[in-house]
Amino acid sequence: MSWKLSAKGSKDEIEAALEKRETTVGWDENIVLTGFETSPETPDLWQLDAYLEGKPTEEERKAVRLLFTGRIPRLKSEELPDTDWVVESQKGIEPIRAGRFYVHTPDYGSANDNASVSFCIPAAQAFGTGQHETTAGCLEMLDYMKRRGVVARNVADIGTGTGLLAFAALELWPHALATASDIDPLCLPAVNVNAELNSIPMGVDPGQLAMVIADGMHDDFLVERGPYDLLIANILAGPLIALAPEFAASVASRGHILLAGLLQMQEAGVRAAYLKAGFRLQARIVNGDWSILWLRHRFQG
């Protein structure tokens, strides 16, 4: 059985707690956090949920409490039934449209119009079904980049989750070398299943998707496949800043980086890190509280 610790606070308090988790050294990755608005009628009242594998220990309670500065809210513990909450939360979710893309679960059919590109992404233990603002924003930005004339011959999707963004990149640039990676081993079978479901060929040749499990860019295959002229990373602000030098070294001259997973209040720090690494902002999308950034290498010949 799994457990959950919950705390209520203002939107600013919960967002600050989520941001602090990103910069906490030695955070227990078995504690999974989520923050959300409790009701449309009270938009400033948010809730932080911390999901645990077992009954909360005092050490785990302390770790969650330390995310808050100033007022420390009361933590409510709750034992949860033996249910796959990721799958349950995604059952019956409505399809989304983002640019030319239409993303749906198996509960729904493909788009009815010929102008849309449909992807079917079932509920799975991997992030990236298209429902989150960052994933939808990346799809919209990829479509915008294609319409602006970006040519991508070698693409990497770092932190791929379900593989959706890599699939979209291959749809836009069908002859590209495409590589997807994630630190979570659960993503490998998820990407393979989703690729088959969406007729995405897996392999190492142009027009195929190669998938690896890797921590950042620390993988021989990722290094050998570079440099990339489009690198996509929909992760979190902290890792995006930490990985800026590695990402910059992996992108070709005049190449492009698409970043997401950062809140608007984190954008300045992320942009500063990539400006220092030699990239300038080409365009940005704000989707909800999240920023999606298209950056390009500032060639100096």
N, C-alpha and C positions, 0 to 999 in steps of 0.2 A: 504494500500500500504506500502511496505517496502522501505528502503533506504540503500545506501551503501556509505561509505567513503573510498577513495582509496589514497594511497601514494606510490610513487616509490622511490627506493633506491638500494643500493648495496645488494648483498646476505647477507653479514655480518650485515648490518644495519637492514634488515628485520628480520633475525633470532634472533638478539639481542632484537628487539622489541617484538617478540613472546615469547622469554624467560622471558623478564621483566614482561609481562602480567601474567605469572605463579606465580610470586612472589609479585605481586601487591595486597596489602591488601585492601579488599572492592571493588574489581573489579566488575562492573556491568555485571552479567552473561547474560543479554539481548544483550550485544555487542559481537557478534560472530566474531572471527578473523580467517583469513586464509592468508597464504603467499605462493607465487609461483614464478617460473621463468617465465618471460614474453615471452621469445622466445629462441629456441635452438641456434640461431645465436648470442645472447647476454646473455650468461649464468650468468654473474655477475649482470645483471639488473633484480631486483625482484620487486614484487608489494605486498603491504599489503592491504587487503580488510577488512573493518569492517562493518558487516551487522547489521542494526538497524531496530527496529519495526516501527519507525516513522521518521519524518523529523529530522535530527540531531540537537540537542540542543548545545548551546555553551559549556555546561558541558561535553557532550559526545565528542565533538571535542577536548576539553582540555585533556580528558582522553586518547584519541588516541595519541595526540601530546606528552604527557608525557612519552609515551613508547620509545621515541627516545632521545638519548643523543647526544650532539654535534649538528650536522646539523639537523634541523627539516624540513622535506619535506613539500611541499604544499599539502593540503588535497583537493581532488576533491569529491564533493558530487553528487550523482546520484539517482534519484527516479526509483525504479524497478517495473515492472508490477507484478500483483498479481499472482505469479507463485510459485510452490513448487520447489525451486532451487535445493534441495537435490535430488529429484526425477529426475528432468530434467538433472542434471549433470551426472546421472548414467544411463540414457537411452542408450542402445546400447554399453555399455562399454564391452571391450573384456574380455573373461574368462582369469583366471590366473591359473598357476600351481605352487604349493609350496609343495615340498616333494611329498608325495603320493596323495595330495589333488588337486582337480580341482574345482574351484569356478566360477559359472556363474550366470547371471541373467536369468529371464524367456525368454529373447530374444534368448537365445542359449540353445542347448541341452546338455545332459550329455556327459562325456568323452566317446570316442569310444573304449577305451581299458579296459580290465578287471582288470588291475593293479591299476587303479586310483579310488579314492573315490570322488564322485561328490557331491557337495552341491549347491543348488539353493538358492540364496539370492537376493530377489527383492529389488529395490530401496525403501528406507524407511527413516523415520526421526530418524535414529539411526546409530551410527558409526560402521563400521566393515563389509563391503561387501567383503573384501579380496583384494580390489584394492590398499589400502594404504600400503606402504612399511612395516609399523609396523605389520599390521595384517598378511600380507603374510609371513613376517619373523617369526612370532609366529607359523604359521602353519608349516613352514619348521623346526623350532626348536622342536616342539612337535613330528614331525616325526623322527627327529634325536634322541630325548630322548628315544622314543620307541625302535628304532634300537639299542641303547646303553644299553638296558635292564632295563630301569626304569619301576617300577611297581607302579601304582597309584590306590589305592583302595578308596580314598576319595579326590575329586577334587573340587576346587572352582575357578570360573572365575569372578573376581571382575572388574566391569566396562565392562560388557559383550557386550553392544551395541545390535547387531543383534542376539547374541547367537552363532555366528559361531565358536569361539574358544572352547566353551563348547561342541558344537556338535562334533568337531574334537576330543576332549579328550574322549568323549564317544565312538567314533568310534575306537580309539586306545585301550581304556580300557573299554570294553562294560559292565563289571560287577561292575563298580565303583559306589559309591555314587557321584552324581554330583550336584553342586549348582552353580547357576549364579545369579549375582546381578548387579544392576546399580542404580545410583542416579536419573536418568531421568525416570519419569513415562511413557514416550512414549515407552521406551524399553520393557515394559511388554507385550503390545499387539503385538509388533514387534517380540519378541521372540516366543510367542505363535503361531503366524501365520507361522513363519519360521520353527518351530519345526514340525508343521503339514505338511508343504510342503516337509520336508526332512525325514519324518517318524521317528522323534525323540520323544519317549514317555515322556510325562510330568508327574511328580509325585515325591514322596519322597523315593521310594524304589531303591535298587541297579539297575543300568541300566536305570534309569529314571532321568530326569532333573527337579530340583526344582528351581523356579525363585522367587526372592524377590527384592523389591525396598529398597535400604539402602544407607546410607552415610558411605562409608568406611566399617569398620567392626562393626559399631554401630547398630547391629540388633540381637535380641535374637536368632532367627533361625540360623543365621550364626555362632553365638558363640556355640550354642548347637550342631551343625553339626560337629564342629571341634574336635580334630585337623586334619588339612588337610595334606596329604603327597604330594600334588601338588597344589600350588596356582598360578594362572595366573592373571596378572594385566597389561593390555595394556591401560595405561591412559596417564599421563603427568609426567615429571620429578619432578616438585614441589610436587605434591601429593604423588608420589612414595617415595620421601625422608621423607615427613611428616608421612607417614603411615608405615615406616619401622618397628618401634617397635610393632605396632599392627599386621602387617603381620607376623613378627617373632614369636609373641606369639600365633598365630593361626596355625602355621605349626608344624607338629610332628618332633620329633628327627630324624635326617638324612633325613628330608623331603626336597622338592624341591620348588623353586620359579622361575617363568618365568616372566621377566619384559620387557616391551616395552613401547614406547611412548616418549622415550628420544632421543635427538639428540646426535651425537658422542661427541660434546663439553660438554654435560651434564653428560656423562658417569662416569667420575671420581667421581663426587659428589654423584651420586646414588650408585656406588659401595662402596664408603667409608661408607655411611649410613648403608648398609647391612652387610659390614664387621664388623662394630661396633655391629650390631644386631646378629652376630654369623653365617654369611653365607659367603661362598667363591665361587669364580667363577669356574664353570665347563666348560662352553663354551660360545662363543658369535658369533653372526652373524651381519655383517654390511650390511644393505640394503639401498642404497642411502645415505642419510645423517643421517640415524637412526641406533641405536644400539639395538640389542635384546639380553638379558642376561639370561643365565641359571645359577642359583645359588643353592648351596646345603648347608644345615645346617651342621656345623662343630661339630659333636658329640664329646663330651668330657666325657668319662666314668671313 
